[in-house]
Amino acid sequence: MNFCHPPISSTKGNARLRLSRKGAIRAVFVFCVAALLQGCVIVGVDYQLPSAQVPDAWTMSLKSDTSRRSSLEKWWRGFGDPVLDQLIEKTRSANPTLKIASQNIAVARAQRGAAKSLVLPNANAGGSISRNRSSESLFAAPVPNPSSLYAAGFDAGWEIDIFGGLQRNIESADANLEASIEDYRDTLVTLFAETALNYAEYRTLEERIRLAIANAKSQQDSVDLTQTRLDAGLAPRIDVTQAITNLERTKAVVPALKTELALANNRLASLTAESPANISRLLRKSRGIPNPPRGYSAGIPADLLRARPDVRSAERQLAAQTARIGVAESDLYPRFTLLGDFSLQTINSGNFFDSASRAYSFGPAFQWQIFSAGRIRNNIRSEEARTEQALDNYENTVLLAVEEVENSMASIANGWDRVAILGRADAAARETVDLVKDNYQNGLVDFQRVLDAERTKFTTEDDLAVSRGTVSQSYVSLYKALGGGSEVELIPVPEASVKAKGGLFGVNKAKPVDGGDIDPNTESNPSP
């Protein structure tokens, strides 16, 4: 605000009023021309959806079991385990990481609102009272000294976005908001999968502990048998010591497995924001390794581009970064602003509201950085390089997504084969132990054959349990790789201002941005 206007004489008031009206008409004319030009020329790069290199079909395929097919969005229900369902729901409702991701959406939404506010007029109000004394040596005529100055008023400004820098800033904020929503969904996918993986690990460890205890009981019978034969003079002392060694080594496995079991329990407690004791009580409600549906249709590779939230997030980050090129490039061009202020100023509080105390100014203004020592050009190059990085990140995300699906399907297919083979080996190992013990008791074989048979049986049973748990975890990994659990309709997405177009993103400067909206809520997960 300007507080030092010279006094206006009454004889010149009408003339000044006429001049001010003419100035106002000129200012309005300039403003209308600028408003018409606004948005006609937008600097920067018009974003185009990049093409993704995905295979036409998966290397491996899984036969679908239509009787146990589950929705990809609610994939954990296909295991038919109510405890797993409860753990997933607890993770959804209480996990702190998920809450952080939700707040990131709130931050991005507020930032988008701030970006949109820049294209609208802004106004400021203020006032002051000050007591001033000036040097009397500076004035030829006496003036009130010291004096008081009373002032109050407001000023307003409106930047006319002729070259589209502010519009590009809004585009970037829109894309950032959409990326934050996809990050939230990706967090859901990751947390649900981690919960299920740890649950499968917990159940596998339970099974391994049960098998170790059962084998220890069987091996205790062997110790008793060798001791009986030793007492009868039918076996050497070494048979007893070997049997004891085998038994104690089997027992030693149990504490190590229990430690891993406690770690899995504690991890589930962290994921669900529950105490370990509460999770232990919940896990006691059911037993057994989760039984996955035998087979699952993974759809086609192109489905990953709309099903995986991390891929969609990388694409939105690319769109946001592309718009920043235009924001940087707009600094090459002048900025046009319509400014104005009105205030009441006086040195006597008694006439503060008199018409003579009015002061105002308004009119268009522009600012142009005609020399910046290369700063603007280097900022543009920097944003272009970041855009190339964002494009590389998108392409890499797609490649990793394809790799994860292929790896999961390979693990499932080969895992089922391994389970079948170990199942047959387990049956044979059990029969072998029974036969060898009978032969040893009858003196037909030495005790070393019994030891070998018992060790083989224990190892085979343990491997079978591990393989069954691995197959369950591989299914969880497959659902995660396919973007399962992302809940596309969970969060409403505000309108966007950038329309995606096919092909690699290209340069198309000084043209309007195509109209249209992108709404991730219109996307849907592929049918399993």
C-alpha positions as CSV (number, residue, x, y, z in Angstrom):
1,M,0.0,0.0,0.0
2,N,1.1,3.5,-0.7
3,F,0.6,5.9,2.3
4,C,2.2,9.0,0.8
5,H,-0.2,10.3,-1.8
6,P,-0.1,14.1,-2.2
7,P,-3.3,16.0,-1.3
8,I,-5.9,16.4,-4.1
9,S,-7.3,19.8,-4.5
10,S,-11.0,20.2,-4.9
11,T,-10.6,22.2,-8.2
12,K,-8.9,19.3,-9.9
13,G,-11.0,16.5,-8.4
14,N,-13.4,16.1,-11.3
15,A,-10.6,16.1,-13.8
16,R,-8.7,13.4,-11.9
17,L,-12.0,11.4,-11.6
18,R,-12.4,11.5,-15.4
19,L,-8.8,10.4,-15.9
20,S,-9.2,7.6,-13.4
21,R,-12.3,6.4,-15.2
22,K,-10.4,6.3,-18.5
23,G,-7.6,4.5,-16.8
24,A,-10.1,2.0,-15.5
25,I,-11.5,1.4,-18.9
26,R,-8.0,0.8,-20.4
27,A,-7.2,-1.6,-17.5
28,V,-10.4,-3.5,-18.1
29,F,-9.7,-3.7,-21.8
30,V,-6.2,-5.0,-21.2
31,F,-7.5,-7.5,-18.7
32,C,-10.2,-8.8,-21.2
33,V,-7.6,-9.3,-23.9
34,A,-5.3,-11.1,-21.5
35,A,-8.2,-13.3,-20.3
36,L,-9.0,-14.2,-23.9
37,L,-5.4,-15.2,-24.5
38,Q,-5.3,-17.2,-21.3
39,G,-4.9,-20.9,-22.1
40,C,-4.5,-20.4,-25.9
41,V,-0.8,-21.1,-25.7
42,I,0.4,-23.7,-23.2
43,V,4.2,-24.2,-23.0
44,G,5.7,-27.6,-22.1
45,V,5.0,-31.1,-23.2
46,D,1.5,-32.6,-23.7
47,Y,1.6,-35.9,-21.8
48,Q,0.9,-39.1,-23.6
49,L,0.5,-42.5,-22.0
50,P,3.7,-44.5,-22.7
51,S,3.5,-47.9,-24.3
52,A,4.5,-50.8,-22.2
53,Q,6.5,-53.8,-23.4
54,V,4.6,-56.9,-22.0
55,P,4.5,-60.4,-23.5
56,D,1.4,-61.6,-25.4
57,A,1.1,-64.6,-23.1
58,W,2.6,-66.0,-19.9
59,T,5.4,-68.6,-20.2
60,M,3.6,-70.9,-17.8
61,S,-0.1,-71.4,-17.2
62,L,-2.1,-72.7,-14.3
63,K,-5.2,-74.8,-14.7
64,S,-8.2,-73.1,-13.1
65,D,-10.3,-74.9,-10.5
66,T,-13.7,-73.3,-11.1
67,S,-15.1,-74.8,-7.9
68,R,-12.6,-72.8,-5.7
69,R,-12.0,-69.8,-7.8
70,S,-11.9,-66.6,-5.7
71,S,-12.1,-63.0,-6.6
72,L,-8.8,-61.3,-7.2
73,E,-9.9,-58.4,-5.1
74,K,-10.7,-60.8,-2.1
75,W,-8.2,-63.5,-3.0
76,W,-7.5,-64.6,0.6
77,R,-11.0,-66.0,0.9
78,G,-10.0,-68.7,-1.6
79,F,-8.0,-70.4,1.2
80,G,-11.1,-71.0,3.2
81,D,-9.4,-70.1,6.4
82,P,-11.5,-67.9,8.8
83,V,-8.4,-67.0,10.9
84,L,-6.6,-65.6,7.8
85,D,-9.8,-63.6,7.0
86,Q,-9.7,-62.1,10.4
87,L,-6.1,-61.2,10.2
88,I,-6.6,-59.5,6.9
89,E,-9.5,-57.4,8.2
90,K,-7.4,-56.4,11.3
91,T,-4.6,-55.3,9.0
92,R,-7.0,-53.3,6.9
93,S,-8.5,-51.5,9.9
94,A,-5.5,-50.9,12.1
95,N,-2.2,-51.1,10.3
96,P,-0.2,-47.8,10.9
97,T,1.5,-48.0,7.5
98,L,-1.8,-48.0,5.8
99,K,-2.9,-44.9,7.8
100,I,0.3,-43.1,6.7
101,A,-0.5,-43.9,3.1
102,S,-4.0,-42.5,3.7
103,Q,-2.6,-39.3,5.1
104,N,-0.3,-39.0,2.0
105,I,-3.5,-38.8,-0.1
106,A,-4.8,-35.9,2.2
107,V,-1.5,-34.1,1.7
108,A,-1.6,-34.5,-2.1
109,R,-5.2,-33.4,-2.2
110,A,-4.3,-30.3,-0.3
111,Q,-1.4,-29.6,-2.6
112,R,-3.7,-29.9,-5.6
113,G,-6.0,-27.4,-4.0
114,A,-3.1,-25.0,-3.4
115,A,-2.1,-25.3,-7.1
116,K,-5.6,-24.5,-8.3
117,S,-5.8,-21.5,-6.1
118,L,-2.9,-19.8,-8.0
119,V,-5.1,-19.3,-11.0
120,L,-7.7,-17.3,-9.0
121,P,-7.5,-13.7,-7.7
122,N,-6.0,-13.2,-4.3
123,A,-6.8,-10.3,-1.9
124,N,-5.1,-9.1,1.3
125,A,-6.3,-6.8,3.9
126,G,-4.3,-4.9,6.4
127,G,-4.0,-1.8,8.6
128,S,-1.5,0.0,10.8
129,I,-1.1,2.8,13.3
130,S,2.4,4.4,13.6
131,R,3.9,7.3,15.4
132,N,6.7,9.0,13.4
133,R,9.1,11.8,13.9
134,S,11.2,13.2,11.1
135,S,14.3,15.4,11.2
136,E,13.3,19.0,11.2
137,S,16.4,19.9,9.2
138,L,14.9,18.2,6.1
139,F,11.9,20.5,5.8
140,A,11.8,24.2,4.8
141,A,8.2,24.6,6.0
142,P,7.0,23.5,9.4
143,V,5.1,20.3,9.4
144,P,3.4,18.4,12.2
145,N,6.3,16.6,13.9
146,P,6.0,14.1,15.4
147,S,2.9,12.8,13.7
148,S,0.6,9.8,13.6
149,L,-0.4,7.8,10.5
150,Y,-3.6,5.8,10.4
151,A,-4.0,3.4,7.5
152,A,-6.3,0.5,6.6
153,G,-7.3,-1.1,3.3
154,F,-6.9,-4.1,1.0
155,D,-5.0,-5.0,-2.2
156,A,-5.7,-7.7,-4.8
157,G,-3.9,-9.3,-7.6
158,W,-4.6,-11.8,-10.4
159,E,-2.0,-13.5,-12.5
160,I,-3.2,-14.1,-16.1
161,D,-1.9,-17.6,-17.1
162,I,-1.3,-16.7,-20.7
163,F,1.4,-19.3,-21.3
164,G,0.0,-22.1,-19.2
165,G,2.6,-22.4,-16.5
166,L,-0.1,-22.4,-13.7
167,Q,-2.2,-24.9,-15.7
168,R,0.8,-27.3,-16.0
169,N,1.3,-26.9,-12.3
170,I,-2.3,-28.1,-11.7
171,E,-1.8,-31.0,-14.1
172,S,1.2,-32.1,-12.1
173,A,-0.7,-31.8,-8.8
174,D,-3.6,-33.8,-10.2
175,A,-1.3,-36.6,-11.3
176,N,0.5,-36.5,-7.9
177,L,-2.9,-37.0,-6.2
178,E,-3.8,-39.9,-8.4
179,A,-0.3,-41.4,-7.8
180,S,-0.8,-41.1,-4.0
181,I,-4.1,-43.0,-4.3
182,E,-2.4,-45.7,-6.2
183,D,0.4,-45.8,-3.6
184,Y,-2.3,-46.3,-1.0
185,R,-3.7,-49.3,-3.0
186,D,-0.2,-50.7,-3.5
187,T,0.2,-50.5,0.3
188,L,-3.0,-52.5,0.7
189,V,-1.7,-55.2,-1.7
190,T,1.7,-55.4,0.0
191,L,0.3,-55.5,3.6
192,F,-2.4,-58.1,2.7
193,A,0.2,-60.3,1.0
194,E,2.7,-59.9,3.9
195,T,0.0,-60.9,6.4
196,A,-0.9,-64.0,4.4
197,L,2.8,-64.9,3.9
198,N,3.5,-64.7,7.6
199,Y,0.4,-66.6,8.4
200,A,1.4,-69.4,6.0
201,E,4.9,-69.4,7.6
202,Y,3.4,-69.6,11.0
203,R,1.2,-72.6,10.1
204,T,4.1,-74.3,8.4
205,L,6.3,-73.9,11.5
206,E,3.5,-75.3,13.6
207,E,3.4,-78.4,11.3
208,R,7.1,-78.8,11.4
209,I,7.2,-78.6,15.2
210,R,4.4,-81.2,15.4
211,L,6.3,-83.6,13.1
212,A,9.5,-83.1,15.0
213,I,7.8,-84.0,18.3
214,A,6.1,-87.0,16.7
215,N,9.5,-88.2,15.3
216,A,11.1,-87.7,18.7
217,K,8.5,-89.9,20.2
218,S,9.1,-92.6,17.6
219,Q,12.9,-92.3,18.1
220,Q,12.4,-92.6,21.9
221,D,10.8,-96.0,21.1
222,S,14.0,-96.9,19.3
223,V,16.1,-95.9,22.3
224,D,13.9,-98.1,24.5
225,L,14.2,-101.0,22.0
226,T,18.0,-100.8,21.9
227,Q,18.2,-100.6,25.7
228,T,16.1,-103.7,26.0
229,R,18.2,-105.6,23.5
230,L,21.4,-104.4,25.3
231,D,20.0,-105.6,28.7
232,A,19.3,-108.9,27.0
233,G,22.8,-109.1,25.6
234,L,21.5,-109.0,22.0
235,A,22.9,-105.6,21.0
236,P,26.1,-103.6,21.6
237,R,26.2,-100.4,23.7
238,I,26.9,-98.4,20.5
239,D,23.3,-99.0,19.4
240,V,22.0,-97.3,22.5
241,T,24.3,-94.3,22.2
242,Q,23.5,-93.9,18.5
243,A,19.8,-94.0,19.2
244,I,20.1,-91.4,21.9
245,T,22.2,-89.1,19.6
246,N,19.6,-89.4,16.9
247,L,16.8,-88.6,19.5
248,E,18.5,-85.6,21.0
249,R,19.3,-84.1,17.6
250,T,15.7,-84.3,16.6
251,K,14.6,-82.7,19.9
252,A,17.1,-79.9,19.3
253,V,15.2,-78.9,16.2
254,V,12.1,-77.9,18.2
255,P,13.5,-74.9,20.1
256,A,14.8,-73.4,16.9
257,L,11.5,-73.8,15.2
258,K,9.7,-72.3,18.2
259,T,11.9,-69.3,17.9
260,E,10.9,-68.8,14.3
261,L,7.3,-69.4,15.3
262,A,7.5,-66.6,17.9
263,L,9.0,-64.3,15.3
264,A,6.1,-65.0,12.9
265,N,3.6,-64.4,15.6
266,N,5.2,-61.1,16.5
267,R,5.3,-60.0,12.9
268,L,1.6,-60.7,12.6
269,A,1.0,-58.7,15.7
270,S,2.8,-55.7,14.2
271,L,0.9,-56.0,10.9
272,T,-2.5,-56.1,12.7
273,A,-1.5,-53.6,15.4
274,E,-2.4,-56.2,18.1
275,S,-0.5,-57.5,21.0
276,P,1.4,-60.8,20.5
277,A,-0.8,-62.5,23.2
278,N,-4.0,-61.6,21.4
279,I,-2.6,-62.9,18.1
280,S,-1.5,-66.1,19.8
281,R,-5.1,-66.6,21.1
282,L,-6.5,-66.0,17.6
283,L,-4.1,-68.4,16.0
284,R,-5.1,-71.2,18.3
285,K,-8.5,-71.3,16.8
286,S,-7.4,-73.4,13.8
287,R,-4.6,-75.6,12.7
288,G,-2.9,-76.6,9.5
289,I,-1.2,-75.0,6.5
290,P,-3.6,-72.9,4.5
291,N,-4.9,-74.9,1.5
292,P,-4.8,-72.8,-1.6
293,P,-7.1,-73.2,-4.6
294,R,-5.6,-75.7,-7.0
295,G,-4.9,-73.6,-10.0
296,Y,-5.7,-69.9,-10.9
297,S,-6.1,-68.1,-14.1
298,A,-3.7,-65.2,-14.3
299,G,-5.4,-63.5,-17.3
300,I,-3.2,-61.9,-19.9
301,P,0.0,-59.9,-19.3
302,A,-1.7,-56.7,-20.5
303,D,-4.0,-56.9,-17.5
304,L,-1.1,-55.9,-15.2
305,L,-1.2,-52.4,-16.6
306,R,-4.6,-51.7,-15.0
307,A,-4.5,-54.2,-12.2
308,R,-1.3,-53.4,-10.4
309,P,-1.4,-50.1,-8.4
310,D,2.4,-49.7,-8.4
311,V,2.3,-49.7,-12.3
312,R,-0.5,-47.2,-12.3
313,S,1.4,-45.1,-9.7
314,A,4.5,-45.1,-11.8
315,E,2.5,-43.9,-14.8
316,R,0.9,-41.1,-12.8
317,Q,4.3,-40.0,-11.5
318,L,5.5,-39.8,-15.1
319,A,2.5,-37.6,-16.0
320,A,3.2,-35.4,-13.0
321,Q,6.8,-35.0,-13.9
322,T,6.0,-34.3,-17.6
323,A,3.8,-31.4,-16.5
324,R,6.7,-29.9,-14.5
325,I,8.6,-29.3,-17.8
326,G,5.9,-26.8,-18.7
327,V,6.1,-25.2,-15.2
328,A,9.8,-24.6,-15.7
329,E,9.5,-23.5,-19.3
330,S,6.9,-20.9,-18.4
331,D,9.7,-18.9,-16.7
332,L,11.0,-18.0,-20.2
333,Y,7.9,-15.9,-20.8
334,P,6.5,-12.8,-19.2
335,R,4.0,-13.0,-16.4
336,F,0.9,-10.7,-16.6
337,T,-0.9,-9.5,-13.5
338,L,-3.8,-7.3,-12.8
339,L,-3.1,-5.4,-9.6
340,G,-5.1,-3.0,-7.5
341,D,-5.3,-1.6,-3.9
342,F,-7.6,0.7,-2.0
343,S,-6.9,2.2,1.4
344,L,-7.9,4.9,3.8
345,Q,-4.9,7.0,5.0
346,T,-4.8,10.0,7.4
347,I,-2.7,11.6,10.0
348,N,-5.8,12.6,12.0
349,S,-8.0,9.8,13.3
350,G,-11.0,12.1,13.4
351,N,-11.3,12.2,9.6
352,F,-10.3,8.6,8.9
353,F,-13.5,7.8,7.1
354,D,-13.8,11.0,5.1
355,S,-13.8,10.8,1.4
356,A,-10.6,12.8,1.3
357,S,-8.8,9.9,3.1
358,R,-9.3,7.5,0.2
359,A,-6.3,6.3,-1.8
360,Y,-6.2,3.7,-4.5
361,S,-4.3,2.4,-7.5
362,F,-5.0,-0.3,-10.1
363,G,-3.8,-1.5,-13.5
364,P,-2.1,-4.3,-15.3
365,A,1.6,-5.2,-14.8
366,F,4.0,-7.6,-16.3
367,Q,7.3,-9.1,-15.2
368,W,9.9,-10.8,-17.6
369,Q,13.2,-12.3,-16.6
370,I,15.2,-11.3,-19.6
371,F,18.5,-12.5,-18.1
372,S,19.0,-15.3,-15.6
373,A,22.5,-16.5,-16.5
374,G,21.2,-19.8,-17.8
375,R,19.2,-20.7,-14.7
376,I,15.8,-21.1,-16.4
377,R,17.3,-23.2,-19.3
378,N,19.1,-25.4,-16.8
379,N,15.9,-25.9,-14.8
380,I,14.1,-27.0,-17.9
381,R,16.9,-29.5,-18.7
382,S,16.7,-30.7,-15.2
383,E,12.9,-31.4,-15.4
384,E,13.4,-33.1,-18.8
385,A,16.0,-35.4,-17.3
386,R,13.7,-36.2,-14.4
387,T,11.0,-37.0,-16.9
388,E,13.3,-39.5,-18.6
389,Q,14.0,-41.0,-15.2
390,A,10.3,-41.3,-14.5
391,L,9.7,-43.0,-17.9
392,D,12.5,-45.5,-17.2
393,N,11.0,-46.1,-13.7
394,Y,7.6,-46.9,-15.3
395,E,9.1,-49.3,-17.8
396,N,11.2,-51.0,-15.1
397,T,8.1,-51.3,-12.9
398,V,6.3,-53.1,-15.7
399,L,9.2,-55.4,-16.3
400,L,9.4,-56.3,-12.6
401,A,5.7,-56.9,-12.5
402,V,5.9,-59.4,-15.4
403,E,8.9,-61.1,-13.7
404,E,7.0,-61.5,-10.4
405,V,4.0,-63.1,-12.1
406,E,6.2,-65.5,-14.0
407,N,8.2,-66.4,-10.9
408,S,5.1,-67.1,-8.9
409,M,3.5,-69.3,-11.5
410,A,6.8,-71.2,-11.9
411,S,7.0,-71.7,-8.1
412,I,3.4,-72.9,-8.0
413,A,3.6,-75.4,-10.9
414,N,6.9,-76.9,-9.7
415,G,5.8,-76.7,-6.1
416,W,2.8,-78.9,-6.7
417,D,5.1,-81.4,-8.4
418,R,7.5,-81.4,-5.5
419,V,4.6,-81.9,-3.0
420,A,3.3,-84.9,-5.0
421,I,6.8,-86.5,-5.2
422,L,7.5,-85.9,-1.5
423,G,4.1,-87.3,-0.6
424,R,5.0,-90.6,-2.2
425,A,8.5,-90.5,-0.7
426,D,6.9,-89.9,2.8
427,A,4.6,-92.9,2.5
428,A,7.6,-95.1,1.5
429,A,9.7,-93.7,4.3
430,R,7.1,-94.5,6.9
431,E,6.8,-98.1,5.6
432,T,10.6,-98.4,5.5
433,V,10.9,-97.4,9.2
434,D,8.3,-100.0,10.2
435,L,10.0,-102.8,8.2
436,V,13.5,-101.9,9.4
437,K,12.5,-101.9,13.0
438,D,10.9,-105.3,12.7
439,N,14.0,-106.7,11.0
440,Y,16.2,-105.1,13.7
441,Q,14.1,-106.6,16.5
442,N,14.4,-110.0,14.8
443,G,18.2,-109.5,14.4
444,L,18.1,-109.4,10.6
445,V,19.7,-106.0,10.2
446,D,22.0,-103.8,12.3
447,F,20.9,-100.6,14.0
448,Q,22.5,-98.3,11.4
449,R,19.7,-99.2,9.0
450,V,17.2,-98.1,11.6
451,L,19.0,-94.8,12.1
452,D,19.1,-94.1,8.4
453,A,15.5,-95.0,7.9
454,E,14.4,-92.7,10.8
455,R,16.5,-89.8,9.7
456,T,15.2,-90.1,6.1
457,K,11.6,-90.3,7.4
458,F,12.0,-87.1,9.5
459,T,13.7,-85.2,6.7
460,T,11.1,-86.2,4.2
461,E,8.2,-85.3,6.4
462,D,9.9,-81.9,7.2
463,D,10.5,-81.2,3.5
464,L,6.9,-82.1,2.7
465,A,5.6,-79.6,5.2
466,V,8.0,-76.9,4.0
467,S,6.9,-77.6,0.4
468,R,3.2,-77.3,1.2
469,G,3.9,-74.0,3.0
470,T,5.9,-72.8,0.0
471,V,3.1,-73.6,-2.4
472,S,0.6,-71.6,-0.2
473,Q,3.1,-68.7,-0.1
474,S,3.6,-68.9,-3.9
475,Y,-0.1,-68.4,-4.4
476,V,0.0,-65.4,-2.1
477,S,2.9,-64.0,-4.2
478,L,0.9,-64.6,-7.4
479,Y,-2.1,-62.7,-6.1
480,K,0.2,-59.9,-5.0
481,A,2.0,-59.9,-8.4
482,L,-1.4,-59.6,-10.1
483,G,-2.4,-56.6,-7.9
484,G,-4.9,-58.5,-5.8
485,G,-6.4,-56.7,-2.9
486,S,-6.0,-53.2,-4.3
487,E,-9.8,-52.4,-3.9
488,V,-10.1,-50.1,-6.8
489,E,-13.4,-48.6,-5.6
490,L,-12.1,-47.9,-2.1
491,I,-11.3,-44.2,-2.4
492,P,-13.1,-41.7,-4.7
493,V,-10.7,-39.9,-7.0
494,P,-11.3,-36.3,-7.8
495,E,-11.4,-35.2,-11.4
496,A,-8.2,-35.0,-13.4
497,S,-7.2,-32.6,-16.1
498,V,-4.9,-34.6,-18.3
499,K,-6.1,-37.0,-20.9
500,A,-3.9,-40.0,-21.7
501,K,-3.2,-40.7,-25.3
502,G,-1.6,-43.8,-26.9
503,G,2.0,-44.2,-27.8
504,L,5.2,-42.9,-26.2
505,F,4.9,-39.4,-24.7
506,G,5.9,-36.8,-27.3
507,V,6.6,-33.1,-27.6
508,N,3.8,-30.9,-28.7
509,K,4.5,-27.4,-27.6
510,A,2.4,-24.3,-27.7
511,K,-0.9,-26.2,-28.0
512,P,-3.8,-26.5,-25.7
513,V,-4.0,-29.6,-23.5
514,D,-6.7,-32.0,-24.7
515,G,-9.8,-32.0,-22.6
516,G,-10.9,-35.1,-20.8
517,D,-10.5,-36.7,-17.4
518,I,-8.7,-39.7,-16.0
519,D,-10.5,-41.4,-13.1
520,P,-8.8,-44.5,-11.7
521,N,-12.1,-45.5,-10.2
522,T,-13.3,-46.5,-13.6
523,E,-10.6,-49.1,-13.8
524,S,-11.5,-52.6,-12.7
525,N,-9.5,-55.7,-11.8
526,P,-9.4,-58.5,-14.4
527,S,-11.7,-61.3,-13.7
528,P,-9.8,-64.4,-12.4
